């Protein structure tokens, strides 16, 4: 009798370890002292049971229960250890007494619409003239300025203490950035002008990998002149995604191929293939170990060079486990290797459990391991070309079984053409990555602009194909929002039907698929019925633009003046468009009193309006400050400063209106306002 099931021993260990992580991240985690005591008792019990020679089932289950309980406690303890708030030096504990902060740039600044994003790590803070050690990651946003200094990775900057807690935009169904950042141990951000920089110190001795990465980036930029191709190659090879245009992101996401511009297992496999191809001359079995050890070293060096994204680390660990299995001449169980890889990664960084890249990477591999072979075996072609083509299509279909619910849940869209686009996307990714690697290798000695031009031509043709399929995607599938319960039901339905059609044609699986489909349709019916009764007002946090929406049933009315950026407006409204899918959005006129429920609201844009009492007075940034007239003419219960304000002006107006005894809500400072 063995401790766990021989074929898949890593799966129950992984599940218990993940349970410990989830226990810590829940809202009311148990006290750490009790967890440590339980962990010690569990392993003590497992050790005592291990010395018991009897192999009865009761001893086996007793020993297994103790071991899994201990793994759960370890997951809890390591997650607590990795939590930045548990560190007494964390900057979040010292903001109240800090006058200035000292931060070091972790990477080169990334250009945003109105700012430069500086990913930084806090090294200390000043209280008076005394410098104290501190830690923690922060995002510094530096407003664009003509004379902005050249800040590169490794530069240390001293700034006044203006850090604030990262908050969500509050826009309906928008991406939860605050939670996403918290899982990366990033809790604070600061907004500064150029003149706020008190001191800069340039570190001449940067880490070797960082210097190498910067040099390779410069080689790619000097040999690839086209901005689109340059941004895609940098994202694909070095995980530099800040330069990617929003249109590229949206088109790739709509067609389900966004994975090709994020470092993933596919890119590691291409890199590994090229390394093994260059080492193909080592054919003698005696030197086989040299080939794989060299490949391992190069693969892990490349992963570190790309800042170790979880999906790449997953591919590196799985390749390492496969290499060990080859050396020891033992059979490898794919699902067990996948579970062992997940366990090792979460042992290193428990918060990777919530990383979207890691989730999609493991779901993709799980789909391939469980459904690729059965789907491929459904059709057999004698022709080698047709057989290879079908294998590629079968792979694309298999991947979608586990991945599709996650894609719909996170990205609010269904990639209708993913099976058709995945095959050319894989070919394009291989060509672009191979060409980029050649440029980086040969660029040390010679100009490779001709190859850069060739990659530009291929990228242009491929992007035309992608944009074509993105344009013909039905609008209803581009704004397909589901909640977590619907995502679980959809996963169950897809698994049931996929298993019935490709693996197990039994009555049980057929009934499971039919029952799951009926429950999912019933769930969507109740959601739709609830939307029919909705009546709400939303003032969006819209990055310098006025954007207000009134939703009544399935009809949406939008106020967005001509000065607003159309693309920004569509991007902000997209996650909540399932409210009004049945009818087009209609303009919401300014200076019009509109009602919802038993309340009234007015978007103020003109100065000469007849007196009328309103509950909500929404003020855009261009309106002149006149609180006396607002009080006498409208007597609002709440004054709302919309998303067109800057942070500084919004703070100034909030303080001034508080002095006039107004109840004030600033969308810029407090997030979107949703009134139901």
SULDAJO-V246335 format. One record per pair of residues at least 12 apart in sequence whose ideal C-beta (glycine too) atoms are under 7 Angstrom apart, sorted by sequence separation. I is the first residue (numbers start at 1). J is the second residue. If there is no record, write none. Layout:
i->{I | I}
j->{J | J}
//
This chain:
i->{107 | 122 | 166 | 231 | 279 | 439 | 591 | 602 | 641 | 654 | 49 | 50 | 105 | 106 | 122 | 220 | 231 | 303 | 438 | 439 | 496 | 500 | 537 | 538 | 546 | 547 | 590 | 601 | 604 | 617 | 49 | 106 | 122 | 220 | 546 | 591 | 600 | 601 | 604 | 105 | 106 | 166 | 276 | 279 | 376 | 536 | 546 | 590 | 591 | 600 | 601 | 602 | 603 | 604 | 605 | 654 | 104 | 121 | 122 | 279 | 300 | 321 | 435 | 496 | 497 | 599 | 602 | 650 | 46 | 49 | 103 | 104 | 217 | 228 | 244 | 299 | 496 | 534 | 535 | 547 | 599 | 601 | 617 | 103 | 120 | 376 | 400 | 546 | 591 | 605 | 639 | 650 | 651 | 103 | 104 | 276 | 318 | 321 | 375 | 534 | 545 | 593 | 604 | 617 | 650 | 46 | 103 | 119 | 120 | 166 | 228 | 241 | 275 | 299 | 321 | 342 | 435 | 493 | 496 | 545 | 614 | 616 | 619 | 45 | 46 | 101 | 102 | 166 | 217 | 532 | 593 | 613 | 615 | 619 | 647 | 102 | 117 | 118 | 165 | 166 | 216 | 372 | 375 | 396 | 397 | 532 | 547 | 611 | 612 | 613 | 614 | 615 | 616 | 617 | 618 | 619 | 620 | 647 | 102 | 165 | 166 | 217 | 272 | 275 | 318 | 372 | 375 | 396 | 432 | 493 | 531 | 545 | 556 | 615 | 617 | 619 | 621 | 639 | 641 | 645 | 42 | 46 | 101 | 117 | 118 | 164 | 236 | 239 | 296 | 317 | 338 | 492 | 493 | 545 | 549 | 556 | 609 | 616 | 618 | 620 | 621 | 639 | 643 | 100 | 138 | 163 | 164 | 213 | 236 | 543 | 547 | 555 | 638 | 639 | 640 | 641 | 642 | 643 | 100 | 115 | 116 | 163 | 164 | 235 | 372 | 393 | 396 | 432 | 542 | 554 | 637 | 641 | 42 | 43 | 98 | 99 | 115 | 163 | 272 | 296 | 314 | 317 | 338 | 368 | 371 | 396 | 431 | 432 | 489 | 493 | 554 | 558 | 638 | 640 | 42 | 98 | 99 | 115 | 116 | 162 | 271 | 317 | 338 | 551 | 554 | 555 | 621 | 625 | 98 | 99 | 114 | 115 | 232 | 551 | 554 | 556 | 557 | 558 | 559 | 631 | 97 | 114 | 162 | 368 | 371 | 393 | 428 | 489 | 490 | 542 | 558 | 627 | 38 | 39 | 42 | 91 | 94 | 159 | 236 | 268 | 271 | 292 | 314 | 338 | 367 | 368 | 392 | 489 | 557 | 559 | 313 | 367 | 540 | 602 | 118 | 123 | 159 | 627 | 640 | 39 | 91 | 292 | 335 | 367 | 428 | 489 | 38 | 39 | 103 | 310 | 334 | 364 | 367 | 627 | 160 | 366 | 367 | 103 | 159 | 486 | 35 | 39 | 159 | 160 | 289 | 424 | 485 | 550 | 159 | 363 | 364 | 94 | 157 | 158 | 363 | 548 | 35 | 36 | 158 | 424 | 35 | 109 | 310 | 91 | 157 | 263 | 360 | 363 | 89 | 91 | 92 | 108 | 268 | 314 | 550 | 552 | 559 | 89 | 90 | 91 | 108 | 155 | 156 | 310 | 421 | 534 | 89 | 90 | 105 | 107 | 148 | 155 | 263 | 265 | 269 | 311 | 360 | 550 | 105 | 106 | 139 | 147 | 155 | 156 | 264 | 268 | 272 | 310 | 311 | 314 | 359 | 32 | 87 | 105 | 137 | 141 | 155 | 263 | 264 | 268 | 309 | 310 | 314 | 421 | 531 | 105 | 137 | 141 | 145 | 154 | 262 | 263 | 265 | 105 | 138 | 139 | 140 | 141 | 142 | 143 | 265 | 311 | 138 | 149 | 310 | 16 | 20 | 24 | 84 | 104 | 138 | 140 | 142 | 154 | 417 | 19 | 20 | 23 | 153 | 1 | 17 | 20 | 21 | 25 | 102 | 103 | 356 | 16 | 17 | 20 | 24 | 548 | 12 | 16 | 19 | 20 | 24 | 102 | 103 | 154 | 417 | 17 | 18 | 153 | 416 | 13 | 17 | 21 | 100 | 101 | 1 | 20 | 100 | 537 | 3 | 4 | 100 | 101 | 536 | 3 | 100 | 416 | 535 | 99 | 101 | 535 | 98 | 414 | 3 | 413 | 537 | 413 | 95 | 413 | 414 | 239 | 412 | 413 | 95 | 238 | 239 | 412 | 412 | 239 | 548 | 408 | 409 | 408 | 546 | 409 | 539 | 405 | 405 | 405 | 405 | 404 | 213 | 212 | 401 | 401 | 481 | 548 | 92 | 209 | 262 | 479 | 92 | 209 | 265 | 546 | 547 | 91 | 264 | 401 | 481 | 546 | 100 | 479 | 545 | 546 | 479 | 545 | 543 | 544 | 84 | 539 | 542 | 479 | 541 | 539 | 540 | 476 | 378 | 541 | 371 | 375 | 541 | 374 | 539 | 374 | 541 | 111 | 371 | 541 | 110 | 540 | 539 | 538 | 539 | 538 | 536 | 537 | 536 | 536 | 256 | 253 | 254 | 256 | 253 | 255 | 270 | 274 | 254 | 255 | 256 | 255 | 266 | 270 | 274 | 412 | 257 | 256 | 257 | 260 | 185 | 255 | 267 | 184 | 183 | 257 | 260 | 183 | 183 | 236 | 236 | 237 | 236 | 233 | 237 | 232 | 236 | 233 | 255 | 252 | 255 | 251 | 255 | 220 | 223 | 251 | 254 | 220 | 251 | 254 | 219 | 220 | 223 | 219 | 233 | 216 | 219 | 223 | 254 | 223 | 223 | 229 | 225 | 229 | 232 | 224 | 223 | 226 | 229 | 224 | 228 | 224 | 228 | 82 | 82 | 78 | 82 | 79 | 78 | 75 | 173 | 246 | 8 | 14 | 21 | 7 | 10 | 17 | 8 | 9 | 8 | 11 | 14 | 18 | 7 | 10 | 14 | 17 | 21 | 10 | 13 | 8 | 21 | 10 | 18 | 172 | 171 | 171 | 170 | 169 | 171 | 174 | 173 | 172 | 173 | 172 | 191 | 170 | 171 | 169 | 170 | 172 | 168 | 169 | 167}
j->{119 | 134 | 178 | 243 | 291 | 451 | 603 | 614 | 653 | 666 | 62 | 63 | 118 | 119 | 135 | 233 | 244 | 316 | 451 | 452 | 509 | 513 | 550 | 551 | 559 | 560 | 603 | 614 | 617 | 630 | 63 | 120 | 136 | 234 | 560 | 605 | 614 | 615 | 618 | 120 | 121 | 181 | 291 | 294 | 391 | 551 | 561 | 605 | 606 | 615 | 616 | 617 | 618 | 619 | 620 | 669 | 120 | 137 | 138 | 295 | 316 | 337 | 451 | 512 | 513 | 615 | 618 | 666 | 63 | 66 | 120 | 121 | 234 | 245 | 261 | 316 | 513 | 551 | 552 | 564 | 616 | 618 | 634 | 121 | 138 | 394 | 418 | 564 | 609 | 623 | 657 | 668 | 669 | 122 | 123 | 295 | 337 | 340 | 394 | 553 | 564 | 612 | 623 | 636 | 669 | 66 | 123 | 139 | 140 | 186 | 248 | 261 | 295 | 319 | 341 | 362 | 455 | 513 | 516 | 565 | 634 | 636 | 639 | 66 | 67 | 122 | 123 | 187 | 238 | 553 | 614 | 634 | 636 | 640 | 668 | 124 | 139 | 140 | 187 | 188 | 238 | 394 | 397 | 418 | 419 | 554 | 569 | 633 | 634 | 635 | 636 | 637 | 638 | 639 | 640 | 641 | 642 | 669 | 125 | 188 | 189 | 240 | 295 | 298 | 341 | 395 | 398 | 419 | 455 | 516 | 554 | 568 | 579 | 638 | 640 | 642 | 644 | 662 | 664 | 668 | 66 | 70 | 125 | 141 | 142 | 188 | 260 | 263 | 320 | 341 | 362 | 516 | 517 | 569 | 573 | 580 | 633 | 640 | 642 | 644 | 645 | 663 | 667 | 125 | 163 | 188 | 189 | 238 | 261 | 568 | 572 | 580 | 663 | 664 | 665 | 666 | 667 | 668 | 126 | 141 | 142 | 189 | 190 | 261 | 398 | 419 | 422 | 458 | 568 | 580 | 663 | 667 | 69 | 70 | 125 | 126 | 142 | 190 | 299 | 323 | 341 | 344 | 365 | 395 | 398 | 423 | 458 | 459 | 516 | 520 | 581 | 585 | 665 | 667 | 70 | 126 | 127 | 143 | 144 | 190 | 299 | 345 | 366 | 579 | 582 | 583 | 649 | 653 | 127 | 128 | 143 | 144 | 261 | 580 | 583 | 585 | 586 | 587 | 588 | 660 | 127 | 144 | 192 | 398 | 401 | 423 | 458 | 519 | 520 | 572 | 588 | 657 | 69 | 70 | 73 | 122 | 125 | 190 | 267 | 299 | 302 | 323 | 345 | 369 | 398 | 399 | 423 | 520 | 588 | 590 | 345 | 399 | 572 | 634 | 151 | 156 | 192 | 660 | 673 | 73 | 125 | 326 | 369 | 401 | 462 | 523 | 73 | 74 | 138 | 345 | 369 | 399 | 402 | 662 | 196 | 402 | 403 | 140 | 196 | 523 | 73 | 77 | 197 | 198 | 327 | 462 | 523 | 588 | 198 | 402 | 403 | 134 | 197 | 198 | 403 | 588 | 76 | 77 | 199 | 465 | 77 | 151 | 352 | 134 | 200 | 306 | 403 | 406 | 133 | 135 | 136 | 152 | 312 | 358 | 594 | 596 | 603 | 134 | 135 | 136 | 153 | 200 | 201 | 355 | 466 | 579 | 135 | 136 | 151 | 153 | 194 | 201 | 309 | 311 | 315 | 357 | 406 | 596 | 152 | 153 | 186 | 194 | 202 | 203 | 311 | 315 | 319 | 357 | 358 | 361 | 406 | 80 | 135 | 153 | 185 | 189 | 203 | 311 | 312 | 316 | 357 | 358 | 362 | 469 | 579 | 154 | 186 | 190 | 194 | 203 | 311 | 312 | 314 | 155 | 188 | 189 | 190 | 191 | 192 | 193 | 315 | 361 | 189 | 200 | 361 | 68 | 72 | 76 | 136 | 156 | 190 | 192 | 194 | 206 | 469 | 72 | 73 | 76 | 206 | 55 | 71 | 74 | 75 | 79 | 156 | 157 | 410 | 71 | 72 | 75 | 79 | 603 | 68 | 72 | 75 | 76 | 80 | 158 | 159 | 210 | 473 | 74 | 75 | 210 | 473 | 71 | 75 | 79 | 158 | 159 | 60 | 79 | 159 | 596 | 63 | 64 | 160 | 161 | 596 | 64 | 161 | 477 | 596 | 161 | 163 | 597 | 161 | 477 | 67 | 477 | 601 | 478 | 161 | 479 | 480 | 306 | 479 | 480 | 163 | 306 | 307 | 480 | 481 | 309 | 618 | 480 | 482 | 482 | 620 | 487 | 618 | 487 | 490 | 491 | 494 | 494 | 305 | 305 | 494 | 495 | 575 | 642 | 187 | 304 | 357 | 574 | 188 | 305 | 361 | 642 | 643 | 188 | 361 | 498 | 578 | 643 | 198 | 577 | 643 | 644 | 578 | 644 | 643 | 644 | 185 | 640 | 643 | 581 | 643 | 642 | 643 | 581 | 502 | 667 | 498 | 502 | 668 | 502 | 667 | 503 | 671 | 242 | 502 | 672 | 242 | 672 | 672 | 672 | 673 | 674 | 674 | 675 | 675 | 676 | 407 | 411 | 413 | 415 | 413 | 415 | 430 | 434 | 415 | 417 | 418 | 418 | 429 | 433 | 437 | 575 | 421 | 421 | 422 | 425 | 351 | 421 | 433 | 351 | 351 | 425 | 429 | 354 | 355 | 429 | 432 | 433 | 433 | 432 | 436 | 432 | 436 | 436 | 466 | 466 | 469 | 466 | 470 | 436 | 439 | 467 | 470 | 439 | 470 | 473 | 439 | 440 | 443 | 440 | 455 | 440 | 443 | 447 | 478 | 448 | 449 | 455 | 452 | 456 | 459 | 452 | 452 | 456 | 459 | 455 | 459 | 456 | 463 | 349 | 350 | 347 | 351 | 350 | 350 | 350 | 481 | 567 | 333 | 339 | 346 | 333 | 336 | 343 | 335 | 336 | 336 | 339 | 342 | 346 | 336 | 339 | 343 | 346 | 350 | 340 | 343 | 339 | 353 | 343 | 353 | 538 | 540 | 541 | 541 | 541 | 572 | 575 | 575 | 575 | 576 | 576 | 647 | 671 | 672 | 671 | 672 | 674 | 671 | 672 | 671}
//
